[in-house]
Amino acid sequence: MSEPDPAGAASPGPPADDFNPPAWLRSRHLQSMLASTAARRGPIARRAAPLIAAQREMLLDCGAGVRLQCFRSTAPQGRGVPVVLLHGWEGSAESLYVLSLGQQLFERGFDVLRLNLRDHGDTHHLNRGLFHSCLLPEVVGATSALQAALGGQPLRLVGFSLGGNFVLRVGAQARAAGLRIAQIFAVSPVLDPSDTLRALESGFAGYPLYFVRKWWRSLLKKQAAWPAHYDFTELRGVRDLRRLTAELIRRFTGFGSLEEYLDGYSITGGALLGLEAPTTIITSLDDPIIPAGGLERLAHPSSLRIVVTRFGGHCGFLDRLTGPTWVERRILAELDVADQPAALDPVLDGA
């Protein structure tokens, strides 16, 4: 496998022209909100019923006493190719985009593994420590535990938003961790967390309110699970995302500042130089949460391809209200082709 080019840097380039939603569905806010709206849950849950019926829980030993939850759904007489799906911040293995893609993979015979990050889903009781986005070692540990449970098979990783950020960082550490990763997809991944925080603060007010509300629900679950260790009473009035993040980081982690913490999970600079598995980042120019300018600051090893669309919002990519999204169809097509994996062309789509 060729060595990454340390001097290489990714550039957004012209947008890909194969995602072209109808005019009424081009709003970046509509795309972003529809990705998780409750209005889509019923149809997706009905379609995903076979995936859920087949699932069994796995509690993964991630090292250092950490346990993470995963749900494995093995298709009857499937092809035995494992795909790990990882949700975004305050999402879960039950997130709509995870269930939707997971069911389609299940129907095609893939071995579907839906991983929950710490304190996501109903897992607040599993680990005493509080979740934060720099807990990469335990996600690497979970990936290693999954690979061991599957007899050492190479894994395919698909992550959304913060989950996309995590799978890219796992991929960059794969060689050092002894992981066999066949392919990686990161949809709307967090690039530079400082950029994302500024975008949330300066954009549509509904986004930070949405995340803070979900975060508080999670924090109260953590407090209920570990009442001797957590009491968030003093912070209950805090609804500012930056301030709440800074306070929690100061009180419950070893980071010296908010900036140090945000830099800790940025994937700009040389963070992706270790990527060796064929990797595809799929993001949109109109993402209201992840500024596309961060793409220009990514290292660009030969294994990395970046697909940039004009529309799509954040993890949206809907060209209709029902059925698979464009990004799901694209991932499925490329996973099918890579069943006996061949390296993807190390090019930037649209360049």
N, C-alpha and C positions, 0 to 999 in steps of 0.2 A: 504494500500500500504506500502511496506517495506521501512524503512528509508535507505538513501544512506550510504554507508560505507565510512567515511571520509578518511580512510587509503587506500582505493582501488585506484589503478592507472591502466590506460589502457596501453596495450602493443601491438605493431603491430602484433606479432605472425607470423606464416607462412602465405603466401598469399593464398587467396581463389582460388580454381582451376576451378571454373565454368565460368570464363571469360578467354577465350583463343582465341584471335584474330589470323587471319592468319599471317604468318611470315612477309609478306610485309607491314602489318598494325601495327607492334609492336613498331615502333619508338615513343618515348614519345613526340617528337616535332610534328610529324605528327598527332598523336592523339589530342594533345592540339590545334593545328591550325585548324584541321577539325571541331572541336566543334563549331567554329564561322565563318568558311570560307564562303564567299559570294557564292561559287560554290554550296553550299547546300541550299541556301535561296529559290531558285525557287521552287524545289520540296516540301520543308517544307511549304512554304507559300501557295502553292496550296492545300496541305493536310489540312492546318489549316484554310482554307477559311470558313468553317462552324462555327468554334470557333469565328473568327473575326466577321462574320455576326451576330452572336447572342450576341455579347458583348454590355454592356452598361457601361458608365463611372460612377464611384462613387468617389466623393471627400470626403475624410474621415476627420472628426474632431479628431485630435490626441491629443488635449489638448495643452495648452500654446500658442494658436493661430496658431498652425501648421496644415497644410492640406497636405495630401498625396493622390495621385491618384491611383485608382484601377480599373481594368476592370473585370466585372463579366459576365460570359457566363453560362447561365442556360440551361441545355439540356432539350428538350421537353420530358415530362413524365420521367424525370430522377429520380435517387434514392434520390436526395436531400442531398447528403453528400458533405459538402464543403471542398475543398482543396485549400490552399493558396500557390501560387508559387512566389518565390522571387529570382530575378536575382543576378548576381555578379556585382562587381565594374565596372562602366561605361558600364554596360549592360542595359537592360530595360525589360519591359513587352513584347517587340517585339523581344527579343533575340531568336535565333534559338532553343536553348535547352528549353526555356520556351514555345514557340509556339508548338514545337514537342510534348512535354509531355502534354501540355494543351489540344491539340486536341485529343490525345488518351484518356485522362480522360473524355473529353466532350463526345466522342463516347460511353464511358461506362456509361454515365448518371451522372457523378459527377458534382457538382456545382463548376465551375473553377473560381478562383479569382486571377488575375495576378496583383500583387502590384508593384508600382514603388517607389523606395527610393527617398528621396529628391534630386532634381537636376538631376534626371535620366529620360530618355525619353524626352518628351517635357514639363517638369514641373518646369523649372527654375524660372518661374514667380510666382509660388504659395507661396513661402516663401522667406523672405529677407535674412535670414541667409544662410551661405554656408554649403554644405554637408560635413560631416566628419564621420568617421566610429564609433565614440563613441556616436552617436545620438540614442542610444537604447531606451530611453523613448518614442520617437515618433513612433518607430516601435511597441513597446508594445501598445501604444495608438491606432495605426492603427489596430492592431489585436483585441483589445478590441472593437473598433468601428465596425469592421466587424462582430464580434460575436453578438453584440447588433442588428445590422441590420438583422442578420439571426435568430433572436429569441432565442439567447443563445445556439445554437447548438455547440457541440464540433467541433473544427477545426483540420484539418490535415495540417501540414506545410511541405513544400518541398523547400529547399534553395540550391543554387549553389554558390560555392566559397565564396565571402564575404556574399552573401545571406544565405549560409549555416551557416556561423559564426553567423549571426543575428538570425536565427531561433533557433539555439542552446541556445543563450543567452535569447531569449524570453521564450523558454521552461523552462530555469532555474529560471525565475522570474514569472512563470505562477501562482503559488499559491499566491504569494504576490500581484499580479495584478488582481486576481480573474478571471483568464482565464481558460477556459475548453479546453485543448489540448488533442486530442485523440491519435495522432501519429506524429512523426517528422522524416524527412529524410534530411540529410545534405550531399551533394555531393561535394567532394573536398573542404571542408570548410577551411577557414583560421584558423590556430591553434594558432601560435605565430607570430604576424605580423613582429617582428624583424627578425625572421628566414626567412620569406617570402621576406622581403626587401633585405636581404643578398643574398638569392638565385637568385633574379632578377639581382642583381649587378654582381654576379660572374658567371652567366650562359650565355645562348644564348642572344646576344645583342638585338635581335629583340623584345624580350618581353618588356623590359623597354621602348624602342622606341615606341612600339605599345600603351602601356598604357599612356605614356606622350602625345602622339599625340591625343588620345581620350580625355584625361583629359583637354588638352588645348581647344579642341572644346567645351567642357562643360563649361569651365571657361569663354570663350568668349560669350557663350549664357547667362551666368549669368550676365556678365557685360552689355550686351545689354538689359536684362530685368530690371536691377537695376543700371542704369548709374550714379545715384547720390550717390551710395554706393560702387561701385566697379570700380577700374581702375587698371588693371593688367599690364600696360605698362612697369613698371620697371622690371617685371619678365619675359617679353616676350622672352628674350634670354636664359632663364633657361630651359635646357633640361635634367638635371640630376634629376632622380626621388627622391633621398634622399633629395637633396637640395630644390627642389620645394616643397616637402611635408613639410620640416622643415620651409620654409619661409611662406607658407600658414598657417600652424599651429600657428606660432609665431604671425602673423598679424591678424588672424581672429578667433582665439579660445582663451580660457582661460588657455590652457595647458602651463606649464612652459618650457617644452622641448619636442623634438621629442620622446625621450625615454618614457616620461610620457604618451604621446599620444598613442604610440604603445602598451604600457602595458594596456591602458584603454580598448582595445577591444580584448586582448588576452583571449583565453579560456583555457589556461593551468592552472596548480595549482588547486585551489578549485572552479573555476568558474562554473563548471557544476554540482556541488553537489546538486543543487536544482532541477535537472531534475527528474520528476516523470512520465511523459508520456513515453510510449515505443518509444525509439529513436534509429535510425540507422545512423551511420556515414559510408559513402562509399568513400574510397580514394584508391590511388594506390601508390605502392612503388616507381614508376618512375616519379611521378609528378614533373615537373621541377620548379614549383612555390611554392608548399606547401611541405616542407621536412617532410617525414613520421616520422622522429625522434620525432617530437612534440607530437605524439600519446602517447609516453611513459610518458609524463608529464601531461596528462589529468587525472582528477579525474574519477573514474569509478563507478558511482552509479549503482544499480542493474537494472535500467531501460535502461541502455546504452549498445548497441551492436555495435561493430566496424567490418566492412567488409573491408579487405585489399586485393587488387589484385596486381599481379606482374606487369601487364601492364595497360594502360588506360590514362596515361598522366594527364593533368588537365582538368577535366570535359569532357573527351573524351569518353572512354569506347565504342568505335565503333568496331564491329566485321564485319562490311560491310559498304559500302559507302552510301547506301540508306536505308530508312526504320528506324524503331525504334532502338535505341542503346541498348546495354546490360543493362545499368543502368536504362533506362526507363522501359524496360521489367520487371526488378526486382522490381522496385518501384510499378509498376502497379499490379504485382502479389500480393505483400504484402498488398497494399491498398485494393484490392479485398477481400483478406482473412480477413482483419481487418474491414470489413464493419459493423460487429457487434463486436467491438474491443475486442480482447483478448490480454493479455500482451504477448509481445515477450519474448523468453527465454533470460535471462540476461547473455549471453555468448559471448565470442569473437570468431567470425568465424575463423576456422582454428586452434584454440587453442587446 
